[in-house]
Amino acid sequence: MEDSKGRVCVTGGTGFIGSWIIKRLLEDGYSVNTTIRSHPEHKKDVSFLTNLPGASHRLQILKADLREPESFKEAIEGCVGVFHVATPVDFEEKEPEEIVTKISIDGALGILKACLASKTVKRVVYTSSSAAVSYVGKEDEVKYETLWSDVHLLRTLKPFGWSYAVSKTLTEKAVLEFGQQNGLDVVTVIPPDVAGRFLCPKLPSSVRSTLYFFLDKKHPFRYLQRPMVHVDDVARAHIFLLEHPNPKGRYNCSTCLATIQHVSEIVSAKYPEFQMPTIDSLKEGTGSKFPDLSSKKLIDAGFEYKYGLEQMLVDAIECCKEKGYL
């Protein structure tokens, strides 16, 4: 039985952001198609999705893969909106950047072509990344949606995660260009590192890097400062832009610029039982300073954030404790 809000598609439904968007959509009264990759060796446990309130009647799970762009056609058919969240992530650089980028772009364009062919999709919301705006200009410069990461610089310097940054930058450009050329309404959400509770059984990489001093002390993505946002705010921002009467282009989605000192102070105060490293030791060695993102455009459009840094950290830590990661 279809709900009055209609049916939407979420690609990458088993991921951190994708699963939370599904949760929110079901709570808001939507019917949802989501796509997951089939695995030849083992069947994915999707009970964390099928057990969500409303899922038994309004959630449909289908198989699709970015390496086979036409495989998304069935999931998109009859939908009024599409959230394209799925993305190839290869921080270990097992595949050449050119291949990762090609998979990402071809998959995204295949999804957009299916949206055009459906005749029912009114808007596509693409999940980009702060990696698509951060690698340009001065390090301490606040980043706005008018900026694009310098792909040549990324390919030359090869910082940690550079392959992912290139693929997200070029894919976001491609989806916006396709939308403009083909009369398809496409908007993009640009979140930084995401924290908070996670539905998926696997520890999200952004939560691992946020709490690296507990979870992975040798994590290569150590930071001195970086913008952050709560996963629920990200999910709500996606739905806000789907429902907005006239959104345009790109939207940064960041709540605050978190320093490792502030993170440490919050965690030490809330969890005195944890043995926290000293601030000096956290600042030693390699540590990245990522620029702040301005969310003025999203806020001016009417969006309101609900969570601050403390809630992001507490929710992430409590979830890690419940799932046995701490």
N, C-alpha and C positions, 0 to 999 in steps of 0.2 A: 504494500500500500504506500503510494507516494505521499510525502508530506507537502503541505501548501507552500513551503519555502523552495521546493524543487530539489533536484539532484545535482550534486557537484562531484568533481573528480579530484583526488589528491594523489599525486605520484609520490613514490617513496614513503609509503604509509608506515613502514616499520621503523623509520628513523626517529630521532629525537624531536625535531620540529614537526615532521609530517604527522606523527602519531598524536601530538598535542593539538594540532589543527583539527584532526579528525574528532578528538574528544570534544573540542569546543563546538564544532559544526553540529555534532549530534545533540549536544546540550541546547543549541540554538534552534533546533527543529529541522535541520537539513537531512536529506538522504544522501549517502556518500558512497561513491565508488572509489576504491583505492587500489593501487597497483603495487605488487611486490615482485621481486625477481625470483624465478624458479631456480632451485639449486639441484644439480644432478645427484649429489651425494647425500643430502639430508633435507628433510622437510622442515620448513621454518615453523617455529611455534608462534602462532599469531593470537594466542588466547588473550594476551594483554589488550588486543584490539576487539576481539569478539566478545569479551566480557564487559566492555564499556556500556554504560546505560544507553539504551536505544539501539545498540548494534544489532541485536537479533532480528529486528524488523527493518532497519534503515542503513545497514552497512553491507556492502558487497565487496569481496576481495577477489581481484583478478590478477593473472600473471602478465607481466610485461617487462621489457628490458630495453634500456637506452641503446644497446648495441643492435637492437632490432626495432627501429623507430615506428614501423607499421604495427607493432604489437600493441600499441596504446589505443588503437581505433575503437575496440569494443568498450573499453573503460570510459571513453569520452562521449560515445554516442548517447544522445538524449540529455546530456548535462547542460546546465545553464551557465556554469562557471567551472574553471579549472585552476587548481593550484599546482604549479609545477615545482616540486620540492626536490625530487630525486636528482642526484648529481654523482658523478664518479669522483671518489676521494682516494688519492694515492699518495699519501704523505711519505711512504717508504720508497716512492719512485721505482716501483716494479716495472712500470711501462713508460716508454718515452712520452714526454709532455705533449708532443704533436698528436699522439694517438689518444691520450686522455682528452685533449681539447676537441679532437674530431668526434669522439664518442659523445661528448657533452653537447656540442653544437648540433650534430646530426640528430641526436635524440630529441633535443628541444625543438628543432625545426619540424621534425616528424610529428611531434605532439601538436604544434601550432597548425600544421596542415590538416591534421585530424579534426582540430577545432573548427577550422573553416568549412571542412566537408560536412560536419555535423549539422550545420545550419541552426543549431540551438544555443551554442556557446556565446554568451554575451560579453564575457571578459575573462582574460587569463591573468593570474597573479603569479609572477615568477620570483622564486627565492634566490636572490643573489647573495653577496657577502661583502663585508667591509674590505675584504681583500681586493675588491674591484674599484675602490676609491682611495685606499691608504698609501699605495706605493707611488706617490708623485708629490713634488714640491717639498717643502720643509717638514722635518719630522714633527715639530711642535705646532704645525698649522692645522687649524680645525678644518675637517673635510666636509664639503658640501656635495650635493648630488651632481653639480656641474663638473666635478672632477672625475677623471678616469685614471686608473693605475697605468703606469708606463710599462707596457709589455716588453719592450726592448730592454729596459732596465732590469726587469725581473729575470729575463732570459740571460742577461749578462752577469748579474751579481749572484743569482741563484740562492736567495735566502731560504730558510726552512719554510716549506709549504709553497714554494714559488710556482710549481707546476699547477697546483690547485688555484692559485691567484690568477695565473694566466687563463686557465680554462673558464673561471667564473667571469673574468673581465670580458673575454671575447664572446662568451655565450650570452651574457646580458646584452652586449651590443647587438648581437645577431637577433635576439628575440624582439628587441625594441624596433630594430630596422624592419624586420619581417612584418610586425604589426602595422607600422606606418605605411609600408608598401602595399599591404593587402587589405587595409581597412579593418584590421582586427584590433580590438581594444586590449592592449597589453600594458600592465603596470608592473613595476618591480619593487621588491622589499629588500633593503640592504641592512641586514643585522650584523652586529659585531659578534664577539664571543657570547654564547648563550649559556645561562646557568639556571638553576631551579630544579624542581622535581622532574624525573624522567619516567615515562611509562614503559619504555622498551627495556628488556632484560639486560642488554649490553650497555656498559658504561659509555656514555657519549664522550667523544674526544674533547669537546669543549669543556665539559665538567672535569675531566681528568686534568686538563691543562690549567683550569682555574684553581684547582686544589692540588697542584703538583707537589707541594711541600708535604702532603699526606700520601697521595695516591701514586706518585711517580716522581721521585726526587731527581731523577736523571732525565726528566722529560725535556726534549729539545726546544719546546716552545715556552721556556721560562720567560716571565715578563716582569718589568718594573712598573709599567702602567699600560692599561688598555681599556677601551670602551667596552661596556657590558650591558646586557639586557636580560630580563627574566623570560623564560620560554613561554609563559602564558601571555605576556605582553606581545611577544612576536606573533603568536597564534592569533590573538585578538586583532593585531594590526593587519594581518593578511585578510581576515574576514571583513574588517572595517573598509579596506580598499576594494574588496569585491562589492560591497554594498553601497559604497560612496557614489553619489550621483554623477560626478565628473572628475575622477582622479586623472592626473597627468604624469606620465613618465616614471621617474625614480623616486623612492622615498627611503631615506636613512631611518633606521629604527634602533636607537640607542638611548638608554636611560642616563648613564653616567660614565665618567672616566674614572676607573678604579686604579688606585696605586697599590702596589704590593704592601706598602706600609699600612694603608687603610684596611685592606683585606686582613692583614695579620692582626691588627688591633681588634677588629670585629670578632674574628674567630677566637682569639685569646680570651676576650671578655665573655663570649657566649659558651665557650667550651674549654674551661680551665683544665679539664682532665686531659686534654690533648697536649702533647709535648711539641710546642711550636718552635721552629727555628728562630733564631734572633733576627732582627731586622737587618743587622749588618751582614749576617751570613746569607740572607735572601738577596741582598743587593750585590754580593760578591759574584765574580765570574761573569758569564754571559747572561744578559737579560735584555729583552727588547722593550722599547718604548714606542707603543703604537699611538698614533694621533687620535684625538677626539673626533667624534662624528656629531654634526649638528642635526638634530631632529626637528628643527623649526618648521620645515615644510609639512611634516606629518602632523605636528601639533596645531599648526595654523589651519590644517584641513579639518580639525575637530577631534583628533585622537587624544585620549588621556591615558597616560601610563599609571599603573596601579602599584608597581613594586619598586622598592629601592634596593640598594646594594646589600643591606643586611638581610632582607628577606630572600634575595637570590642565593646568598651563601648558606643561610640556615636551611632553606628548602633542599638545596643540593646535598648538604652534609647529612641531613636527616634521611634523605632518600638513599644515599650511599650506605648509611648504617643499616637501614631496613633491608637492603638488597645484598648486604654482606661485603661491601667494598671497603668499609671502615670498621 
